Amino acid sequence: MYSSSIKTLDELKEFLYRAMQLEHATIPPYLTALYSIKPGVNQDATQVLRVIVVEEMLHLTIAANILNAIGGTPDLVRPDFVARYPAALPDGETDFKVGIQAFGREALATFLKIERPAQRPEHLVGKGLIYRKTPPDITALASHPSHEDLHFFSIGEFYSAIAEGIKYLEAEAHGAGTTIFTGDRSRQITSEYYYSGGGELFPVTDLKSALEAIDLIIEQGEGDGGGIYDDDDHELAHYYRFEELVKGRYYQKGDQPGHPTGPELQVDWEGAYPIKKNLKVEDILEGSELRGAAIAFNTRYGEFLQLLTRAYNGQPTLLLEAVPMMFEFRNMILELIRNPLPQHPGKNGSPTYEIPGAIKQPAATRQAEVNA
C-alpha cells in the first residue's frame, strides 16, 4: 500500500504546484479544440468550450490562491510546468492520455474522462496510491510529487488528498498556537481582477476558505455530490456539458446524470479542421511559414504564462489582461490550423505548446484586443 498522506508544509506546497499544473494542462486541449471548429457550425460546442476554458483559468487561479495562502510561490515558468502532450491522467487502475487534437468524438471522449466523477470500486477502497510505471517522456499529471510512478485513482482523489493535508497541517499548527495560513494577503486574486466565468473568486485566508476553494474546483468539474449541477450557481458541471454534446440533448432541471431530457442539439462531428494530433515543431518543414508561426505562438504562450506568474506574485491587476490575452491566441491558432501541413497529406497545422525554456523579457502588459 502506498500512502498519499501529506505530512509537511513543503509537501503541501508541491501538491498545490501540481494542482496548478493539472488545471493548466486542460487549457491547451480545450482551447485547440475550440478553435479547430470551422466557421458557421457547432455553435453549441463552441459556447461550451469557451465557457469551460475560462472556468479552467478560474481553477488555476484558485489553486494559486491556496498556494499563496500558505506562503508558497506560484511559478508557471518552471521548465516542467507545461505538460508534454500527450500527457497521462489518472483513470482508475490504468490511465489515459490527453492530447492536442481537433474537436470531434475522440476529443469529447477524452474531455469526459478528464472531468468524470469517480469513486474507487469496492476492491480498491483503502488500498492507497496505485503503482504504475510512467514512461520517461510522459508528463504524469496528478501523480505523487515525490514519486512519478505513484498515481491517484482520480483527479477528485488527488484534491481530497490536498484537502486532508491542509486539515492535518493546520490542526498541527493550531496545537502549537500558530497557523499554516501565513501568506501575504495582498497576493490573493479576487473577483474584481477576473475577466469572467462562473464561480466566485474569493481570497483564501484560513482553513474554511481553503476547503471551500477546493470544493469549488471539484464541483465545477464533476458536479456536486453526484448531481449534474455545481453547488453554488446551479450551473451544469463540465462533465455534463460535454455529455450534452455527446448525447445531442440538453439537460434540464430534474434530470438525472446520464439522462438529459431537454431539447435536442446538433453536433457536426466532421465540422473541424483535420489537424495533426500532438504535432511537434520538429514535425513541421524547416524554413516554412507554418513552422515560423508555430514558434511564434509558443513564444507568445510563454509570455502568457509569465504574465500569470507575475499576477499571482503580487500584481493581481495583470490578471485582467490574462484571459483576454488567451483569446487573443485565436488568430495565431487559426493561422496554424487552417493551413495544410507540409509533407503530411490531409493534415493541417496545430499549436504545439512547446514553450521556450527561458523568456528574458517581461510579458507585455497592454490590454489585449479580444475577438473571440
C-alpha positions in Angstrom: 0.0 0.0 0.0 1.3 3.4 -0.9 0.2 6.4 1.3 -1.0 9.7 -0.1 -0.8 11.5 3.3 0.7 15.0 3.3 2.7 15.5 6.4 4.9 18.6 5.8 4.2 22.1 4.5 6.8 21.6 1.7 4.9 18.5 0.6 1.6 20.5 0.5 3.2 23.3 -1.5 4.4 20.8 -4.1 1.0 19.2 -4.3 -0.6 22.6 -4.9 2.0 23.3 -7.6 0.9 20.0 -9.2 -2.7 21.2 -8.9 -1.8 24.3 -10.9 0.0 22.2 -13.4 -3.1 19.9 -13.7 -5.6 22.8 -14.1 -3.4 24.4 -16.8 -2.9 21.2 -18.6 -6.6 21.1 -19.7 -6.4 24.6 -21.2 -4.4 23.8 -24.4 -6.5 20.8 -25.4 -9.8 22.7 -24.8 -8.5 25.9 -26.5 -7.2 24.0 -29.6 -10.5 22.0 -29.9 -12.4 25.3 -29.6 -10.6 27.0 -32.5 -10.4 23.9 -34.7 -14.2 24.2 -35.2 -15.0 25.5 -38.7 -16.9 28.8 -39.0 -20.7 28.5 -39.0 -21.0 25.1 -37.4 -21.2 23.7 -33.9 -22.3 26.8 -32.1 -23.3 24.8 -29.1 -19.9 23.1 -28.8 -18.2 26.5 -29.3 -20.1 28.0 -26.4 -19.4 25.1 -24.1 -15.7 25.0 -24.8 -15.3 28.8 -24.4 -17.1 28.8 -21.0 -15.1 25.8 -19.8 -11.7 27.3 -20.9 -12.5 30.4 -18.8 -13.5 28.3 -15.8 -10.3 26.3 -16.0 -8.5 29.6 -15.8 -10.6 30.2 -12.7 -9.5 26.8 -11.2 -5.8 27.6 -12.0 -6.2 30.9 -10.1 -7.9 29.3 -7.2 -5.0 26.8 -6.8 -2.6 29.8 -6.9 -4.6 31.5 -4.2 -4.4 28.4 -1.9 -0.6 28.1 -2.6 -0.1 31.8 -1.8 -2.2 31.5 1.3 0.3 29.0 2.9 3.3 31.1 1.9 4.1 29.3 -1.4 5.2 30.9 -4.7 3.2 30.2 -7.8 5.6 29.6 -10.7 4.2 28.9 -14.2 7.6 29.2 -15.9 9.2 26.3 -14.2 10.6 24.1 -17.0 8.2 21.2 -16.0 5.1 23.3 -15.7 3.6 22.8 -19.2 2.8 19.2 -19.9 4.3 17.3 -22.8 1.4 16.2 -24.9 0.0 13.6 -24.8 0.1 13.6 -21.0 -1.2 11.0 -18.7 -4.1 11.5 -16.3 -5.4 9.0 -13.7 -8.1 6.7 -14.9 -8.7 4.3 -12.1 -6.3 1.3 -12.2 -4.9 2.4 -15.6 -4.6 5.9 -17.1 -5.5 7.7 -20.2 -3.7 10.2 -22.5 -4.9 13.8 -23.0 -3.5 15.4 -26.1 -3.8 18.2 -28.6 -6.4 17.4 -31.3 -9.3 18.7 -33.3 -12.9 18.8 -32.0 -14.6 15.5 -32.6 -15.8 12.3 -31.0 -12.4 11.3 -29.9 -11.7 14.7 -28.3 -15.0 14.6 -26.5 -14.4 11.1 -25.1 -11.1 12.4 -23.7 -12.7 15.5 -22.2 -15.3 13.4 -20.5 -12.6 11.3 -18.9 -10.8 14.5 -17.7 -14.0 15.7 -15.9 -15.6 12.4 -14.9 -16.9 11.8 -11.4 -15.0 8.9 -10.0 -15.1 6.7 -6.9 -13.0 3.7 -6.2 -14.6 0.3 -6.7 -15.0 -1.8 -3.6 -11.9 -3.9 -4.2 -9.7 -0.8 -4.1 -11.2 1.0 -1.2 -8.4 1.7 1.4 -5.6 0.5 -0.9 -3.7 3.8 -1.1 -2.0 5.0 -4.2 -1.7 2.9 -7.3 1.8 1.9 -8.6 2.1 2.3 -12.3 5.3 2.8 -14.2 5.4 6.2 -16.0 7.4 6.4 -19.3 10.2 9.0 -19.0 8.8 11.0 -21.9 5.3 11.3 -20.5 4.1 14.0 -18.1 2.2 12.2 -15.3 -0.4 14.7 -14.2 -1.9 14.4 -10.6 0.8 11.9 -9.6 2.5 12.0 -6.3 5.1 14.8 -6.3 7.8 12.6 -4.7 7.3 9.6 -7.0 6.1 9.8 -10.6 5.0 6.2 -10.5 2.5 6.6 -7.7 -0.9 7.6 -9.1 -4.2 8.7 -7.6 -7.3 6.8 -8.7 -8.9 10.1 -9.9 -8.5 13.8 -10.0 -11.1 14.1 -7.2 -9.0 11.8 -5.1 -5.9 14.0 -5.8 -7.8 17.0 -4.5 -9.1 15.1 -1.5 -5.5 14.4 -0.5 -4.7 18.1 -0.7 -7.8 18.9 1.5 -6.8 16.3 4.1 -3.2 17.6 4.1 -4.4 21.1 4.7 -6.6 20.0 7.6 -3.9 17.9 9.2 -1.2 20.6 9.0 -3.5 23.3 10.2 -4.6 21.2 13.2 -0.9 20.5 14.0 -0.1 24.2 13.7 -3.1 25.2 15.8 -1.9 22.9 18.5 1.3 24.8 18.6 -0.5 28.1 18.7 0.2 29.0 15.0 -1.3 28.6 11.6 -0.2 27.5 8.1 -2.0 30.4 6.5 0.9 32.9 6.7 0.9 34.1 3.1 0.8 37.8 2.0 -3.0 38.5 1.7 -2.3 41.2 -1.0 -1.4 38.3 -3.4 -4.9 36.9 -3.2 -6.8 37.2 -6.5 -10.5 38.2 -6.1 -13.4 38.6 -8.5 -12.6 42.2 -9.3 -9.4 41.1 -11.0 -11.0 38.3 -13.0 -12.3 38.6 -16.6 -15.4 36.4 -16.4 -16.6 32.9 -15.7 -18.8 31.0 -13.3 -18.0 30.8 -9.7 -16.9 33.4 -7.2 -13.1 34.1 -6.9 -12.6 34.7 -3.2 -9.5 35.2 -1.0 -8.1 32.1 0.8 -7.0 33.1 4.3 -7.9 30.2 6.5 -8.9 26.6 6.7 -12.6 27.2 5.9 -11.9 29.3 2.7 -9.2 26.8 1.6 -11.6 23.9 1.7 -14.3 25.9 0.0 -11.9 26.7 -2.8 -11.1 23.0 -3.3 -14.8 22.1 -3.3 -15.5 24.7 -6.0 -12.9 23.2 -8.3 -14.3 19.7 -7.8 -17.9 20.7 -8.1 -17.5 22.8 -11.3 -15.7 19.8 -12.9 -17.8 16.8 -11.9 -20.8 18.1 -10.1 -21.9 18.4 -6.5 -22.5 15.1 -4.6 -23.3 13.1 -7.7 -25.7 15.6 -9.2 -25.3 17.3 -12.6 -25.0 20.8 -11.2 -22.3 22.6 -9.2 -23.3 23.7 -5.7 -23.4 27.5 -5.8 -24.7 28.7 -9.2 -26.8 25.7 -10.2 -24.9 25.6 -13.5 -24.1 22.3 -15.2 -20.7 20.8 -14.2 -18.2 20.5 -17.0 -18.7 16.7 -17.3 -22.4 17.1 -18.1 -21.9 20.0 -20.5 -19.6 17.7 -22.5 -22.1 14.9 -22.2 -24.9 17.1 -23.7 -22.8 17.3 -26.8 -22.2 13.6 -27.0 -25.8 12.7 -26.4 -27.2 15.5 -28.6 -29.6 16.7 -26.0 -29.7 19.4 -23.3 -30.1 18.7 -19.6 -32.9 20.4 -17.8 -33.9 20.8 -14.1 -34.8 17.5 -12.5 -32.8 15.3 -15.0 -30.6 12.5 -13.6 -27.0 12.0 -14.6 -26.7 10.3 -18.0 -30.3 11.0 -18.9 -30.8 14.5 -20.4 -34.4 15.2 -21.4 -34.2 18.7 -22.8 -34.3 20.0 -26.4 -32.1 18.3 -29.0 -28.9 20.0 -30.1 -26.9 19.4 -33.3 -23.3 18.5 -33.5 -21.4 18.2 -36.8 -18.7 15.7 -35.9 -16.9 16.5 -39.2 -17.1 20.2 -38.7 -13.5 20.8 -37.6 -10.2 21.2 -39.4 -8.1 18.0 -39.8 -5.2 19.0 -37.6 -2.3 16.6 -36.9 -2.7 15.2 -33.4 0.0 16.2 -30.9 2.1 18.0 -33.5 5.6 19.0 -32.6 7.7 21.8 -34.1 10.2 19.3 -35.4 7.4 17.7 -37.5 6.9 21.0 -39.5 9.0 21.6 -42.5 12.1 23.6 -41.6 12.0 27.1 -43.1 8.3 27.0 -43.8 5.9 29.8 -42.8 3.9 27.3 -40.7 7.0 26.4 -38.6 7.6 30.1 -38.0 4.0 30.5 -37.0 4.2 27.6 -34.5 7.4 29.0 -32.9 5.8 32.5 -32.7 2.8 31.0 -30.9 4.9 29.1 -28.5 6.8 32.3 -27.6 3.6 34.2 -27.1 2.2 31.5 -24.9 5.3 31.6 -22.8 4.7 35.3 -22.3 1.2 34.5 -21.2 2.5 32.1 -18.5 4.9 34.7 -17.4 2.1 37.3 -17.2 0.1 34.9 -15.0 3.2 34.3 -12.8 3.5 38.0 -12.2 -0.2 38.3 -11.5 -0.1 35.6 -8.9 3.0 37.0 -7.2 1.8 40.5 -6.1 0.5 42.1 -9.3 -3.1 40.9 -9.4 -4.3 43.6 -11.8 -2.4 41.8 -14.5 -4.9 39.0 -14.4 -7.4 41.4 -16.1 -5.2 41.1 -19.2 -4.6 37.3 -19.0 -8.0 35.9 -20.1 -8.3 38.4 -23.0 -4.7 37.5 -24.0 -5.8 33.8 -24.0 -8.5 34.6 -26.5 -6.0 36.8 -28.5 -4.4 33.4 -29.3 -7.3 32.8 -31.6 -5.8 34.4 -34.7 -2.4 32.7 -34.1 -4.1 29.3 -33.7 -6.2 29.8 -36.8 -3.1 30.6 -38.8 -1.8 27.2 -37.9 -4.9 25.0 -38.1 -6.4 26.4 -41.3 -3.2 25.7 -43.3 -2.1 22.3 -44.7 0.9 20.7 -43.0 3.8 20.2 -45.5 4.7 16.5 -46.0 1.6 15.3 -44.2 -1.2 14.9 -46.7 -4.7 15.6 -45.5 -3.5 17.1 -42.2 -3.3 20.7 -41.1 -1.0 22.5 -38.7 -1.7 23.0 -35.0 -0.2 24.8 -32.0 2.4 22.6 -30.2 2.6 24.3 -26.8 6.4 23.6 -26.6 7.3 26.6 -24.5 10.8 28.1 -24.7 12.8 27.3 -21.6 13.5 30.9 -20.7 11.8 34.2 -21.6 14.1 37.0 -20.6 11.8 40.0 -21.2 8.7 40.7 -19.1 5.4 39.8 -20.8 3.6 42.7 -22.4 1.1 44.4 -20.1 -1.1 46.0 -22.7 -4.8 45.3 -22.7 -5.2 42.6 -25.3 -7.8 43.2 -28.0 -10.3 40.4 -28.0 -12.1 39.0 -31.0 -13.2 35.6 -29.7 
